[in-house]
Every structure is written in C-alpha cells, then in structure tokens.
Amino acid sequence: MNSAPGSIAQRGAVASCLSFMFSAITSAMQPARLPIALLAVLLIAGLAPLIDLGAGKYYGPRGFNASPLSATEIELGTQRARSAANRVASEEVEQLESDARGDGSVPGRTVTRSELATAVRSATSKRIADRIANGVSSDDPELLRLRQRAAEAMLVIEETAPRGIATTFLAAERSAVRQATASMLRFDFNAALGAVVAGIFALPLAAMRESPLVFTLALVVVVCVVSMLAGGSCRMAAIHAGRGGRLTIVEGAMFARTRALNLVALPVLPAIVIGLFALVVIAFTALLRVPVLNVISGALFVIPMLVALLGSILALTVIAGFPLMPAAIAVEDCDAGDAITRAGALVLARPLAWLGILGASLIALAIGGILVNAIVATASTGIDTLLSTLGGDAGRALGSGAGAEVAALFGPDRLVAILVGFWNSLLDATVAAYVFTLACDLATRSYLWMRERIDGENAATISGYGLR
C-alpha cells in the first residue's frame, strides 16, 4: 500500500532527470557557444598532419588492425599513383621524373603525389583548351569524359596515399562514433558499448603502442587544450541550466582563460599520479633481471601487483569522472585538485546512478548529433543542387560530392572550388562543434544533477554569476 506513492515519485524523478538532460539538445544550439567548439575542432584537424609527420609511421585502409606500411608497400602505392597519372598525363609525368633524376651527380628524389596531381590537372587543362581552340563547344561530351578520366586518376592518387597515425586514429574514431550511434538507434546496446569502449580505450591505446612518444605527447596536449575550451563551454551551460541566464562568447572565453591552469591540470595531475604508480611496477619488473635483487623483487612482487590494482582503479575512476571535472570548475569555480576530488567522489558515491545518467547522456548526444547532421545535410543538399545546376564546371564538381572531381579542376575553377569547399567544410565542422558543445552541456547537467541528488545542493547554486 505504501509503495505506490514512492513508485510514482520515483518515476517522476526519473522523468524530471531525463527532461533536464534531453533539454540540452536544444540549449546547446545557442550560436554563442559554437565558436569555442569550432576552435577545438579546428585545433584537432590542424594538429593531425603535424602528428603524422612527427610519428613517421603510415598505414593502409585497415588502419591499426594491420602493421604499418613497409617501404615496399609505400613504393607500390606510389607506383600505382604514377601509373594512374601516366594514363592521363604521360608527357608531364615523364618530364617530372626527368627533373627528379637531375643530372645524375646527386641521387634522384621521388615524384610526390601532389606533383602527379598537378600533372594530371595540367594535362587535362591543355587537352580541353586545345579542343575548344579547334571549335569544340564547352559542353561537348568528350570534354566531360576528359574530366572524368582525370577524376579517376586523382581518385587513385588519393586512395593510394599512406595515412599517418593521427589521420588513421581520427578516421577510426569517426567510424566508432557512427557504429555507436547506429547501434543505440537499433537498441543494440552490446554493440554500442563495444564501440564506446573501442573509441575511449582500444583506439587510443593502439595508437600509443604504435607511437609511444609522439602520439602520447600530442594526445596529452590536445586533451589539455580541449579541457580548457570545455571549461568555457561548461560555464556557459552551467549559467543557462542552473540560473536560466546566458553568457556571451567573450565571457565564456574569459572564464576559460582565467582558469586555464586549473582546467589544463585536470588531465595532467591524474596522469602524473598514474605515471608514478607505473614507475613502481616498472622498477620491480626491471629488478627481475638483476641477480640477487631478482629474488627480493620476486618475494615482494605483491607490492607492484597492489600498486597496479590501485592504479587501475584510479585510472578507471578518472576516466569515468573526467566529463564532470571541467563542469565542477565551471559550477564551483574551484581549483583542479578540488574538481578532481569532487568528480571522483560523485562517481564513487553513486556509480549506478552515474552509469544511468551517462547512458542517457550518450543517447541524447546521439539524437542531438543526428538532428543537427540532418539539418546541415538538408542545407548542403540544397546548396549542392544549386551548384550542380547553376555553378558551371566547378559547381558540378562540388555538387557531386566527389573529392577526386574537385581535385581534377584547374585554373579559376579550381580556385573557386577551393574557396567554396572551405566554406562547405566549415559548415560540416559545425556538426562536430555542436556535438562538442552538447557533450559539455550534458556533462554540466550531469554534474548539477548528481550534486543535487548526493549533496542536496540546488542546481541554481553556482559560484558567482557570469564572470567576476
């Protein structure tokens, strides 16, 4: 008899929590929040080529599931690219190779893919100009076939290019995100969990194994900068969710700037502690190779086992609670140590509640990402239709969505395609920026909800209002 009112109240609390969390889908669409997120997206995209160059390892279509490409495999891909370019621009390719060989006094260099692409464009431009000069109209089918052959050659040149470690990692992460989203929409939670685990644990660990120094250092730098940007976005979300107010982009950025050290320290401090634990395990393991000391190390090996167990618990707690850490600074205006302690305490106090709110957040993140992607895709489809109808050769290439056709353009059309492609890519980047903003909003709302349930503090209890 007494359980019914409690059940109704519990269902009401769950409904209220879900409403509070899912309302982030629309609140994250505020234009003032996007610039910070766009900065994070552009930072990651801009650093990828530098990381690829520093790591010096390259992979094929299978990514980390296969070994890095050997010199022979890279050379084979280069030969395929040369063969494709040679079918369209044999004279230009021969001249490139002659220039690369030089006079024989110094070793020759390898013709690059960008040079092959330039040769394809140059040869195609010359043939089309010759045909037009001989009286062929600009819409002649033969000219279209010339462009298609150039596009096919460009596609081979692009596909045979070896992919660096960061490029491979980002492609694998995008694949994991798509798999997780599709699995959640099918209510296949096992597959969704597998994709999430792969994206958070398996893929970063695989990349770090391939490049322990360069990729690990770059990952730490990226996480630190993203943590700082997330602090500004979380502050804007906290003011909106807790007080119903709004901060400008300048106020959000200023909050992130003034708390930069605390926000950057969020991933650094746990990494240092876990690294110290790892040094203990490494030291005991290394002593196993030293006579006499190996016996002592073996007798006391329970110590590194306990340290490894403690480090694993700490690592899992940090990873599970990391989304709450920038939110803790945004809400409490505390230092990094306090934020880490608060986030970890909330996760450990109610682990099942945190798993539930995390699952709801992932579903909201997937729905929000799909919604915004649909909006952007609809706009892009309309733009592509207009480009294909009214935009001439450059418009048709851009409207087709085929990168090889765009790369095969030459002259003023190529410049137009580069400029329009830049704005199209920026429009596509807004989807990733929205997902970042939504993730920060969901993390902030999760912190506010967990704090209210565990500590009894109202969501409106935020340290200060705006910036002080």
ZAGU-185889 format. One record per residue (C-alpha): residue number from 1; residue in one letter; x, y negated, z. Coordinates in steps of 0.001 Angstrom, whole numbers, plus 500000, padded with zeros to 6 digits. Example, Ala and Ser with C-alpha at 12.3 -4.5 7.8 and 13.67 -1.06 7.14 Angstrom:
2
REC   k r   east  north     up
REC   1 a 512300 504500 507800
REC   2 s 513670 501060 507140
***
This chain:
468
REC   k r   east  north     up
REC   1 m 500000 500000 500000
REC   2 n 502830 497593 500811
REC   3 s 504922 498481 497768
REC   4 a 502682 496880 495160
REC   5 p 503317 493238 496119
REC   6 g 507053 493946 496288
REC   7 s 506992 495582 492880
REC   8 i 505114 492638 491419
REC   9 a 507582 490208 492984
REC  10 q 510496 492265 491682
REC  11 r 509063 492320 488172
REC  12 g 508520 488581 488409
REC  13 a 512148 488067 489448
REC  14 v 513363 490168 486528
REC  15 a 511155 488259 484092
REC  16 s 512376 484965 485524
REC  17 c 516009 486093 485151
REC  18 l 515512 487181 481547
REC  19 s 513739 483925 480713
REC  20 f 516572 481961 482319
REC  21 m 519192 483893 480356
REC  22 f 517451 484005 476975
REC  23 s 516686 480280 477050
REC  24 a 520434 479858 476449
REC  25 i 519805 480855 472815
REC  26 t 518181 477507 472103
REC  27 s 520104 475366 474583
REC  28 a 523414 476466 473012
REC  29 m 522258 474904 469723
REC  30 q 522876 471393 471042
REC  31 p 525139 469671 468474
REC  32 a 527287 468064 471198
REC  33 r 528634 471467 472213
REC  34 l 529744 472632 468768
REC  35 p 532937 470543 468322
REC  36 i 534660 472209 471290
REC  37 a 533697 475638 469974
REC  38 l 534800 474762 466448
REC  39 l 538187 473785 467851
REC  40 a 538504 477248 469423
REC  41 v 537522 478978 466170
REC  42 l 539919 476901 464053
REC  43 l 542722 477477 466566
REC  44 i 542391 481250 466274
REC  45 a 542162 481104 462481
REC  46 g 545160 478781 462250
REC  47 l 547416 480840 464516
REC  48 a 546778 484138 462715
REC  49 p 549261 483519 459840
REC  50 l 551962 482426 462299
REC  51 i 551487 485569 464383
REC  52 d 551594 487703 461228
REC  53 l 554888 486105 460246
REC  54 g 556395 486476 463715
REC  55 a 555410 490123 464162
REC  56 g 556736 491179 460760
REC  57 k 554553 494308 460528
REC  58 y 551955 494855 457842
REC  59 y 549024 497217 457462
REC  60 g 546719 498582 454812
REC  61 p 542910 498845 454733
REC  62 r 542896 501416 457583
REC  63 g 544454 498889 459961
REC  64 f 545783 500227 463272
REC  65 n 544380 503703 462517
REC  66 a 547387 504209 460249
REC  67 s 551064 503461 460628
REC  68 p 552473 500122 459477
REC  69 l 553187 499987 455773
REC  70 s 556656 501089 454826
REC  71 a 558848 499150 452435
REC  72 t 557983 501671 449723
REC  73 e 554233 501233 450256
REC  74 i 554562 497458 450195
REC  75 e 556572 497702 446975
REC  76 l 553913 499987 445481
REC  77 g 551235 497393 446253
REC  78 t 553404 494705 444690
REC  79 q 553779 496789 441541
REC  80 r 550006 497248 441339
REC  81 a 549549 493494 441644
REC  82 r 552183 492905 438952
REC  83 s 550542 495419 436640
REC  84 a 547145 493736 437065
REC  85 a 548619 490307 436375
REC  86 n 550585 491648 433413
REC  87 r 547372 492763 431676
REC  88 v 546203 489150 431611
REC  89 a 549437 487147 431553
REC  90 s 552239 489315 430204
REC  91 e 554348 486433 428876
REC  92 e 554025 484394 432063
REC  93 v 554856 487378 434281
REC  94 e 557898 488203 432151
REC  95 q 559118 484619 432479
REC  96 l 558586 484740 436266
REC  97 e 560644 487908 436554
REC  98 s 563364 486435 434361
REC  99 d 563562 483362 436576
REC 100 a 563587 485561 439693
REC 101 r 566539 487604 438382
REC 102 g 568522 484432 437761
REC 103 d 571913 484565 436092
REC 104 g 572967 487735 437890
REC 105 s 575520 486044 440186
REC 106 v 573189 486390 443182
REC 107 p 570680 489127 443997
REC 108 g 567267 488527 442456
REC 109 r 564206 487820 444505
REC 110 t 560749 489396 444347
REC 111 v 557988 487593 442495
REC 112 t 555352 486635 445053
REC 113 r 551624 487220 444773
REC 114 s 550932 483502 444723
REC 115 e 553206 483224 441683
REC 116 l 551361 486091 439994
REC 117 a 548048 484391 440724
REC 118 t 549368 481145 439269
REC 119 a 550484 483022 436167
REC 120 v 547007 484526 435735
REC 121 r 545375 481118 436041
REC 122 s 547887 479523 433678
REC 123 a 547433 482213 431013
REC 124 t 543643 482098 431288
REC 125 s 543651 478304 431061
REC 126 k 545847 478427 427962
REC 127 r 543708 481005 426165
REC 128 i 540463 479193 426905
REC 129 a 541957 475858 425784
REC 130 d 543187 477456 422544
REC 131 r 539777 478928 421767
REC 132 i 537980 475667 422480
REC 133 a 540504 473861 420264
REC 134 n 539628 476327 417472
REC 135 g 535961 475341 417689
REC 136 v 534574 477851 420188
REC 137 s 531841 476386 422415
REC 138 s 532450 476191 426167
REC 139 d 529636 478666 426880
REC 140 d 530878 481325 424456
REC 141 p 530603 484887 425880
REC 142 e 534250 485569 425043
REC 143 l 535332 482788 427408
REC 144 l 533239 484363 430132
REC 145 r 534991 487687 429505
REC 146 l 538363 485975 429815
REC 147 r 537371 484558 433182
REC 148 q 536064 487949 434348
REC 149 r 539317 489661 433369
REC 150 a 541236 487014 435289
REC 151 a 538956 487515 438287
REC 152 e 539527 491293 438189
REC 153 a 543290 490747 438144
REC 154 m 543037 488305 441047
REC 155 l 540975 490831 442996
REC 156 v 543694 493481 442633
REC 157 i 546351 490958 443649
REC 158 e 544307 490107 446743
REC 159 e 543414 493687 447718
REC 160 t 546979 494994 447466
REC 161 a 548344 492268 449727
REC 162 p 549640 493689 453042
REC 163 r 547781 492380 456096
REC 164 g 549641 491094 459128
REC 165 i 548964 492217 462677
REC 166 a 546762 489243 463633
REC 167 t 544776 489403 460388
REC 168 t 544239 493136 460896
REC 169 f 543241 492582 464516
REC 170 l 540692 489872 463677
REC 171 a 539191 491991 460888
REC 172 a 538845 494942 463283
REC 173 e 537260 492700 465939
REC 174 r 534709 491400 463420
REC 175 s 533888 494983 462481
REC 176 a 533436 495906 466155
REC 177 v 531112 492928 466695
REC 178 r 528991 493910 463694
REC 179 q 528841 497504 464912
REC 180 a 527847 496466 468439
REC 181 t 525134 494131 467158
REC 182 a 523677 496712 464786
REC 183 s 523754 499395 467500
REC 184 m 521930 497198 470015
REC 185 l 519242 496368 467483
REC 186 r 518792 500122 466910
REC 187 f 518768 500640 470698
REC 188 d 521765 502938 470273
REC 189 f 523447 501846 473474
REC 190 n 526144 504535 473381
REC 191 a 527413 503251 470035
REC 192 a 527082 499655 471235
REC 193 l 529085 500443 474369
REC 194 g 531741 502159 472280
REC 195 a 532057 499114 470013
REC 196 v 532264 496753 473010
REC 197 v 534937 498893 474687
REC 198 a 536867 499047 471413
REC 199 g 536701 495265 470981
REC 200 i 537712 494458 474566
REC 201 f 540210 497226 475325
REC 202 a 541181 499517 472445
REC 203 l 541922 496979 469715
REC 204 p 543983 494544 471850
REC 205 l 545956 497453 473326
REC 206 a 546578 498880 469847
REC 207 a 547845 495512 468618
REC 208 m 550041 495079 471698
REC 209 r 551562 498517 471152
REC 210 e 552420 497538 467588
REC 211 s 553963 494205 468618
REC 212 p 554609 494127 472389
REC 213 l 556347 490743 472424
REC 214 v 554891 488552 469667
REC 215 f 551258 489641 469773
REC 216 t 551108 489832 473568
REC 217 l 552591 486348 473938
REC 218 a 550272 484962 471259
REC 219 l 547278 486633 472901
REC 220 v 548142 485052 476252
REC 221 v 548464 481609 474621
REC 222 v 545150 481987 472781
REC 223 v 543318 483213 475888
REC 224 c 544714 480296 477928
REC 225 v 543638 477679 475364
REC 226 v 540239 479320 474854
REC 227 s 539794 479414 478630
REC 228 m 540418 475665 478786
REC 229 l 537937 474967 475981
REC 230 a 535437 477311 477609
REC 231 g 535676 475240 480797
REC 232 g 534424 472141 478982
REC 233 s 531629 474081 477291
REC 234 c 530627 475750 480584
REC 235 r 530470 472359 482297
REC 236 m 528041 471110 479668
REC 237 a 525995 474295 480060
REC 238 a 526001 474042 483863
REC 239 i 524682 470483 483860
REC 240 h 521926 471478 481442
REC 241 a 520946 474772 483118
REC 242 g 521226 473565 486699
REC 243 r 520187 469910 486535
REC 244 g 518383 469624 483205
REC 245 g 520882 466955 482102
REC 246 r 523220 466671 479173
REC 247 l 526854 465727 478808
REC 248 t 528364 464200 475708
REC 249 i 531186 465885 473836
REC 250 v 533591 463315 475296
REC 251 e 532523 464120 478868
REC 252 g 532827 467862 478255
REC 253 a 536268 467435 476688
REC 254 m 537421 465163 479517
REC 255 f 536342 467745 482082
REC 256 a 538394 470402 480277
REC 257 r 541381 468049 480036
REC 258 t 541403 467007 483685
REC 259 r 541013 470641 484846
REC 260 a 543334 472040 482176
REC 261 l 545891 473544 484583
REC 262 n 543234 475331 486617
REC 263 l 541492 476647 483506
REC 264 v 544742 477811 481885
REC 265 a 545762 479525 485124
REC 266 l 542653 481747 485077
REC 267 p 544199 484415 482816
REC 268 v 547796 483707 483873
REC 269 l 547557 484342 487616
REC 270 p 545936 487816 487354
REC 271 a 548387 488719 484573
REC 272 i 551335 487840 486829
REC 273 v 549975 489940 489704
REC 274 i 549248 492906 487442
REC 275 g 552709 492487 485912
REC 276 l 554314 492695 489367
REC 277 f 552398 495913 490036
REC 278 a 553630 497250 486707
REC 279 l 557240 496425 487648
REC 280 v 556934 498609 490757
REC 281 v 555729 501539 488655
REC 282 i 558463 500925 486057
REC 283 a 561156 500788 488740
REC 284 f 560138 504111 490307
REC 285 t 559891 505707 486866
REC 286 a 563354 504444 485867
REC 287 l 564875 505842 489074
REC 288 l 563873 509349 487962
REC 289 r 566820 509195 485533
REC 290 v 569394 508397 488272
REC 291 p 570989 511295 490166
REC 292 v 570137 511476 493889
REC 293 l 567810 508497 493591
REC 294 n 565520 510588 491423
REC 295 v 564837 512864 494384
REC 296 i 563964 509892 496593
REC 297 s 561805 508447 493823
REC 298 g 560005 511754 493386
REC 299 a 559372 512055 497120
REC 300 l 557951 508526 497260
REC 301 f 556160 508639 493912
REC 302 v 552870 508339 495741
REC 303 i 553704 504637 496107
REC 304 p 553649 503837 492351
REC 305 m 550554 506008 491991
REC 306 l 548736 503949 494614
REC 307 v 550064 500721 493090
REC 308 a 548881 501825 489640
REC 309 l 545457 502661 491059
REC 310 l 545214 499287 492782
REC 311 g 546392 497542 489620
REC 312 s 543747 499337 487560
REC 313 i 541005 498280 489967
REC 314 l 542285 494705 489900
REC 315 a 542546 494704 486103
REC 316 l 539010 496032 485649
REC 317 t 537657 493529 488184
REC 318 v 539430 490649 486444
REC 319 i 538212 491718 483015
REC 320 a 534657 492212 484274
REC 321 g 534641 488908 486135
REC 322 f 536602 486804 483651
REC 323 p 533463 485394 481957
REC 324 l 532431 483991 485345
REC 325 m 535769 482286 486076
REC 326 p 535504 479225 483771
REC 327 a 531874 478964 484869
REC 328 a 532993 478913 488508
REC 329 i 535304 475960 487842
REC 330 a 532552 474247 485837
REC 331 v 529998 474659 488631
REC 332 e 532104 474394 491777
REC 333 d 534898 472145 490450
REC 334 c 537322 474412 492327
REC 335 d 540891 475470 491624
REC 336 a 541935 478600 489722
REC 337 g 542528 480782 492776
REC 338 d 539126 479945 494231
REC 339 a 537428 480556 490878
REC 340 i 539069 483981 490510
REC 341 t 538117 484901 494079
REC 342 r 534513 483725 493652
REC 343 a 534052 485567 490356
REC 344 g 535580 488771 491692
REC 345 a 533505 488592 494863
REC 346 l 530273 488208 492911
REC 347 v 531101 491171 490685
REC 348 l 532108 493423 493580
REC 349 a 529163 492362 495753
REC 350 r 526527 493374 493198
REC 351 p 528196 495484 490477
REC 352 l 524935 496988 489209
REC 353 a 523273 493576 489075
REC 354 w 526291 492238 487183
REC 355 l 526129 495122 484696
REC 356 g 522431 494411 484175
REC 357 i 522952 490689 483632
REC 358 l 525925 491459 481379
REC 359 g 523787 493787 479263
REC 360 a 521061 491148 478971
REC 361 s 523700 488584 478013
REC 362 l 525071 490820 475257
REC 363 i 521571 491313 473838
REC 364 a 520928 487557 473975
REC 365 l 524299 486961 472337
REC 366 a 523437 489371 469521
REC 367 i 519986 487857 468974
REC 368 g 521339 484317 469018
REC 369 g 524149 485189 466621
REC 370 i 521741 486888 464216
REC 371 l 519331 483949 464376
REC 372 v 521962 481324 463632
REC 373 n 523570 483541 460995
REC 374 a 520172 483851 459300
REC 375 i 519759 480070 459340
REC 376 v 523220 479498 457894
REC 377 a 522756 482307 455349
REC 378 t 519477 480765 454175
REC 379 a 521146 477386 453738
REC 380 s 524127 478993 451981
REC 381 t 521830 480908 449625
REC 382 g 520089 477706 448618
REC 383 i 523404 475947 448070
REC 384 d 524784 478877 446066
REC 385 t 521688 478888 443866
REC 386 l 522113 475198 443106
REC 387 l 525836 475638 442483
REC 388 s 525235 478526 440086
REC 389 t 522530 476591 438224
REC 390 l 523969 473108 438098
REC 391 g 527623 473328 439115
REC 392 g 529339 474433 435918
REC 393 d 532195 476947 435968
REC 394 a 533317 476055 439481
REC 395 g 529736 476154 440742
REC 396 r 529074 479548 439163
REC 397 a 532251 480973 440699
REC 398 l 531406 479586 444136
REC 399 g 527772 480655 443858
REC 400 s 528761 484216 443009
REC 401 g 530469 484585 446366
REC 402 a 533388 486433 444765
REC 403 g 536692 485106 446037
REC 404 a 538529 486503 443032
REC 405 e 536399 484448 440635
REC 406 v 537110 481305 442638
REC 407 a 540830 482091 442659
REC 408 a 540767 482528 438879
REC 409 l 539630 478926 438307
REC 410 f 542168 476411 437070
REC 411 g 542564 472679 436551
REC 412 p 539961 470292 438003
REC 413 d 537532 473191 438548
REC 414 r 539990 474757 440984
REC 415 l 540335 471511 442931
REC 416 v 536541 471201 443111
REC 417 a 536278 474827 444247
REC 418 i 538881 474268 446968
REC 419 l 537049 471208 448311
REC 420 v 533589 472788 448185
REC 421 g 534971 476052 449562
REC 422 f 536432 474175 452522
REC 423 w 533021 472792 453460
REC 424 n 531393 476187 452906
REC 425 s 533938 477851 455182
REC 426 l 533329 475182 457797
REC 427 l 529603 475941 457596
REC 428 d 530360 479629 458084
REC 429 a 532608 478770 461033
REC 430 t 529634 477195 462794
REC 431 v 528218 480695 463320
REC 432 a 531341 481742 465230
REC 433 a 531316 478393 467048
REC 434 y 527696 478899 468091
REC 435 v 528484 482398 469375
REC 436 f 531331 480935 471452
REC 437 t 529043 478213 472827
REC 438 l 526289 480727 473555
REC 439 a 528770 483016 475336
REC 440 c 529855 480096 477562
REC 441 d 526214 479197 478267
REC 442 l 525346 482802 479151
REC 443 a 528424 483088 481385
REC 444 t 527420 479901 483214
REC 445 r 523825 481034 483678
REC 446 s 525081 484430 484866
REC 447 y 527246 482722 487478
REC 448 l 524377 480499 488642
REC 449 w 522006 483466 488876
REC 450 m 524499 485740 490658
REC 451 r 525427 482977 493091
REC 452 e 521779 482295 493893
REC 453 r 520981 485973 494438
REC 454 i 524056 486677 496585
REC 455 d 524897 483379 498308
REC 456 g 521433 481827 498240
REC 457 e 522621 478628 496551
REC 458 n 520173 476924 494227
REC 459 a 521170 476572 490577
REC 460 a 520985 472779 490926
REC 461 t 523807 472878 493488
REC 462 i 526619 471770 491243
REC 463 s 529714 469931 492387
REC 464 g 529182 466371 491191
REC 465 y 527037 465303 488245
REC 466 g 528806 464703 484999
REC 467 l 532388 463548 485474
REC 468 r 533810 461719 488427
***
